[in-house]
Amino acid sequence: IFESILLQSERLSRSIELNRVVTDLDIYETLDRPYLTGKLVFVDNSDLLAGADIQGSEKIIISIKSLQTGSVTVTKTFYIDEILFVERGGDHSEIIGLHLVEDICYISNLFNISRFYDDTTFSIIKKISSEYLGREVVSNTSPSQSVSVIIPNKDPLAAMEWLCQSLTTSDGYPYYLFSSLFS
């Protein structure tokens, strides 16, 4: 169930709860990207689009909880990447579709790394994630390939993906850098 779907913006005096007007929410996990993406569709009966002045880069904070007993609430922060569509739903309502990206994608684009590292590849990835994104990178195995590398003007996620491409397991399988909704 959706416990909360909040819209936050610098241009709003308070957060707006969208929980009751959201009709669709699709969140995508993929091995191709180290962040989540999503689509959010809601019915706007109160001219929210114009009042909130949605231009992109507003936050959508989603809190989800499973119906199973003892489950915990998972909260993820997304940024509005683009307005996908705005369609008239009637005389006084619109149906709005938004494309969302996980906060680490937005934050990563704010930094540029041009720095020397000398450590294991996995340790460098963990350092970049911790220092620039404030996130922990976990792995079921810890690759120990040592490198001396200069990150050549990349944002943190691009640098981490670039480093991850050189990693292989002892059996020769690749490592993937990805984000998960629930773990």
C-alpha positions as CSV (number, residue, x, y, z in Angstrom):
1,I,0.0,0.0,0.0
2,F,1.1,3.6,-0.5
3,E,1.4,5.2,2.9
4,S,2.4,8.5,1.4
5,I,3.2,10.1,-2.0
6,L,4.5,13.7,-1.3
7,L,5.3,16.4,-3.8
8,Q,7.9,18.8,-2.5
9,S,9.2,21.9,-4.2
10,E,11.1,25.0,-3.4
11,R,8.2,27.0,-4.9
12,L,5.6,25.4,-2.5
13,S,5.1,26.6,1.1
14,R,4.3,23.0,2.2
15,S,4.4,19.5,0.8
16,I,1.3,18.2,-1.2
17,E,0.0,14.7,-0.5
18,L,-0.8,13.0,-3.8
19,N,-1.7,9.6,-2.3
20,R,-5.5,9.9,-3.0
21,V,-5.2,11.2,-6.5
22,V,-2.5,8.9,-7.9
23,T,-3.9,6.4,-10.4
24,D,-0.7,4.7,-11.5
25,L,2.8,4.3,-10.2
26,D,5.3,2.1,-12.0
27,I,8.8,1.8,-10.6
28,Y,11.5,0.2,-12.7
29,E,14.6,-1.7,-11.5
30,T,17.1,-2.6,-14.2
31,L,20.7,-3.9,-14.4
32,D,21.4,-1.3,-17.1
33,R,21.1,1.7,-14.7
34,P,22.4,2.2,-11.2
35,Y,19.2,4.0,-10.2
36,L,15.5,3.5,-10.2
37,T,13.1,5.2,-12.7
38,G,9.4,5.5,-12.6
39,K,6.2,6.8,-14.0
40,L,3.6,8.5,-11.9
41,V,0.1,9.3,-13.2
42,F,-2.4,11.4,-11.1
43,V,-5.7,13.2,-11.5
44,D,-5.4,17.0,-11.0
45,N,-8.8,18.5,-9.9
46,S,-7.4,21.6,-8.3
47,D,-5.0,23.0,-10.9
48,L,-2.0,21.6,-9.1
49,L,0.2,21.7,-12.1
50,A,-0.1,25.5,-12.5
51,G,-0.2,26.2,-8.7
52,A,3.0,24.1,-8.0
53,D,4.7,25.4,-11.1
54,I,6.1,22.0,-11.9
55,Q,9.2,22.5,-14.1
56,G,11.2,19.4,-13.2
57,S,13.6,18.8,-10.3
58,E,10.7,18.7,-7.7
59,K,10.9,15.8,-5.2
60,I,8.4,13.0,-5.0
61,I,8.8,11.1,-1.8
62,I,7.1,7.7,-1.9
63,S,6.5,5.5,1.2
64,I,5.4,2.0,0.5
65,K,4.5,-0.8,2.9
66,S,3.7,-4.5,2.2
67,L,0.4,-5.9,3.3
68,Q,2.2,-8.7,5.1
69,T,2.3,-8.5,8.9
70,G,5.5,-7.2,10.4
71,S,6.6,-5.5,7.2
72,V,8.5,-2.2,7.3
73,T,7.8,0.9,5.4
74,V,10.2,1.6,2.5
75,T,10.7,5.3,1.6
76,K,12.3,6.4,-1.6
77,T,13.0,9.9,-2.9
78,F,12.6,10.6,-6.6
79,Y,12.9,13.7,-8.7
80,I,10.6,14.7,-11.5
81,D,12.7,14.3,-14.6
82,E,10.0,15.4,-17.1
83,I,6.3,15.9,-17.6
84,L,5.3,13.1,-19.9
85,F,1.8,14.3,-20.7
86,V,-1.1,16.5,-19.6
87,E,-4.5,15.5,-20.8
88,R,-7.9,17.0,-20.2
89,G,-10.0,14.6,-18.0
90,G,-13.1,16.8,-18.0
91,D,-14.1,20.4,-17.5
92,H,-12.2,20.8,-14.2
93,S,-9.6,18.0,-14.2
94,E,-6.4,17.0,-15.9
95,I,-4.6,13.7,-16.0
96,I,-0.8,14.3,-15.5
97,G,2.0,11.8,-16.2
98,L,5.4,12.4,-14.7
99,H,8.7,10.6,-15.3
100,L,10.7,10.1,-12.2
101,V,14.4,9.3,-11.4
102,E,15.8,8.2,-8.1
103,D,17.5,10.9,-6.1
104,I,21.0,9.5,-6.6
105,C,20.7,10.1,-10.3
106,Y,19.8,13.8,-9.8
107,I,22.5,14.3,-7.1
108,S,25.2,12.5,-9.1
109,N,24.7,15.0,-11.9
110,L,25.7,17.8,-9.5
111,F,29.3,16.5,-9.1
112,N,32.2,15.9,-11.4
113,I,35.1,13.6,-10.4
114,S,38.6,14.1,-11.7
115,R,40.7,12.3,-9.1
116,F,43.4,9.7,-8.6
117,Y,42.5,6.5,-6.7
118,D,44.8,3.6,-5.7
119,D,42.9,0.8,-4.0
120,T,40.8,-2.2,-5.0
121,T,38.2,-1.4,-7.6
122,F,35.3,-2.3,-5.3
123,S,36.8,-0.1,-2.5
124,I,37.0,2.8,-4.9
125,I,33.4,2.3,-5.9
126,K,32.3,2.2,-2.2
127,K,34.3,5.4,-1.5
128,I,32.8,7.3,-4.4
129,S,29.3,6.2,-3.4
130,S,29.8,7.1,0.2
131,E,31.5,10.5,-0.4
132,Y,29.4,11.8,-3.2
133,L,26.0,10.1,-2.9
134,G,25.8,9.2,0.8
135,R,24.9,5.6,0.0
136,E,26.4,2.2,0.8
137,V,27.3,-0.2,-2.0
138,V,26.9,-3.8,-1.0
139,S,28.0,-7.0,-2.8
140,N,27.6,-10.7,-1.9
141,T,31.3,-11.1,-2.8
142,S,34.1,-8.6,-2.5
143,P,36.2,-8.4,-5.6
144,S,39.9,-7.7,-4.8
145,Q,41.3,-6.4,-8.1
146,S,43.7,-3.6,-7.2
147,V,44.1,-0.6,-9.5
148,S,45.6,2.8,-9.8
149,V,43.2,4.9,-11.8
150,I,42.4,8.5,-12.6
151,I,38.6,9.1,-12.9
152,P,38.4,11.2,-16.1
153,N,35.8,13.9,-15.5
154,K,32.8,11.8,-14.8
155,D,29.9,12.2,-12.5
156,P,29.9,9.7,-9.5
157,L,27.4,7.2,-11.0
158,A,29.2,7.2,-14.4
159,A,32.6,6.7,-12.6
160,M,31.2,3.8,-10.6
161,E,29.7,2.2,-13.7
162,W,33.0,2.7,-15.5
163,L,34.9,1.0,-12.7
164,C,32.4,-1.8,-12.4
165,Q,32.8,-2.7,-16.1
166,S,36.4,-3.9,-15.3
167,L,35.3,-6.2,-12.5
168,T,34.7,-9.9,-12.9
169,T,34.0,-12.8,-10.5
170,S,36.5,-15.6,-10.1
171,D,34.4,-17.5,-12.7
172,G,34.6,-14.6,-15.2
173,Y,31.0,-13.3,-14.7
174,P,30.4,-9.5,-14.7
175,Y,29.4,-7.4,-11.8
176,Y,26.4,-5.1,-12.1
177,L,25.8,-1.8,-10.4
178,F,22.0,-1.4,-9.7
179,S,19.5,0.0,-7.3
180,S,16.7,-1.9,-5.7
181,L,13.4,-0.7,-4.3
182,F,13.2,-3.0,-1.3
183,S,16.7,-4.1,-0.5
